């Protein structure tokens, strides 16, 4: 476990680098690009992932982010400090998560836990609104874009993504999610944002 002062120093340094689009220090969920579609849409096969998640009151819910940040900085049963990863996901709780939750379209925010933490067993959250979820391997269509991550930008890119999927007869199997790889104060044209939609695997 990292010394507290060192942990915060590294976290600050990573945040500072991400302002200018440098995010190589952050761990990301592993995936393979299995197909490339028009408009730079990728079909990705993700490996199983472990996340820490919380319900959102609405898009960009700052308190939801703070709850998750408190978890990785020690609000857990082991008082452990967990490395920040990218992306941060804003999406919907669906039946693919474990444990299975009812009420389908509840909006959530997720941090993906580092592979080493997931393998060792993630520390238990101490806040009742924070929980661990395990996501199985899955296939997603993804469209990357830069700029401000607001409702209009999301809707525009999701429309493009769905049009591409319709043209190639790829059927979505769940709701869309937004993935953000950079903090809100990052330089807009250097930011990495993505819309992803789960899709059925091809035979």
PyMOL commands that set and color helices and strands:
alter all, ss='L'
color gray80, all
select helices_A, chain A and resi 4-18+38-40+62-72+115-120+151-167+188-190
alter helices_A, ss='H'
color red, helices_A
select strands_A, chain A and resi 31-37+41-46+49-55+88-92+97-98+107-112+130-135+138-145+172-180+193-199
alter strands_A, ss='S'
color yellow, strands_A
deselect
rebuild
show_as cartoon
